[in-house]
Amino acid sequence: MYPHVGVDTSGLATLRATVLDHLRGFVPTAYAGPVPAFAFAAPAPAGPCYALADGSAAVGRRGARSGTSTTARRPTADSDSARMMDLVERAQAGEAEAFGRLYDQYSDTVYRYIYYRVGGKATAEDLTSETFLRALRRISTFTWQGRDFGAWLVTIARNLVADHFKSSRFRLEVTTGEMLDANEVERSPEDSVLESLSNAALLDAVRRLNPQQQECVTLRFLQGLSVAETARVMGKNEGAIKTLQYRAVRTLARLLPDDAR
């Protein structure tokens, strides 16, 4: 169902490099290196860029048109962003095919986020399906305050994950055997085993962080969100995210075993 999802090792490599920089004595005030854009290729604007989903949002119906348009004036965008905007507006007008294409575009992104948080394939698939069901019901409430529809979906997913933990109290668990790098180049079996062991150790350290640090690391490194995007998803200011990230990296440097560095 989700053929190109799982643990993306390029994101883990970025996180590991940041931890190692800390161990070498490099103490940045914020992560300044390139952030891998797994889900959000477009740079984040300075202001608010999407409408957050919440439990009080009105529920729309597929195929229904609102009396007044909920879509604000489009911001200037590149061709890819304009294409996504067009799909969203068509989906808001009730076009099923447009929503299906949005699903194809963002389902892996949403699944990755949920999988990192809950650790189980079946649960991640169920919550991913529920995310898009809620998005379909609420798509008429989405307003363009920017150009990142994907971040709106992640916010819905985040709320569902929070509800999941409240109801089940499951802890994040990542099965090494389910790791997948969709862009992995061919390598020797020995190298693959060593990398898997190293990634498993890093993920084990990540899940030992406190919940907010864990989510910050997941959004920043494993999902590739910018500081501004992470701040909006987590409901914090950018300074708080930078501090949270720094403390998470410092903790990971302490938790990561020597043979995984």
Buried (B, 14 or more C-beta within 10 A) or exposed (E): EBEEBBBBBBBBBBBBEBBBBBBEEEEBEEBEEEBBEBBBEBEBBEEEBBBBBEEEBEEBEEEEEEEEEBBEEEBEBEEEBBEBBEBBBBBBBBBEEBBEBBBEBBBBBBBBBBBBBBBBBEBBBBBBBBBBEBBBBBBBBBBBBBBBBBBBBBBBBBBBBEEBBEEEEBEBEBEEEBBBBEEEEEEEEEEBEBBBEBBBBBBBBBBEBEEBBBBBBBBBBBBBBBBBBBBBBBEBEBEBBBBBBBBBBBBBBEBBEEEBE
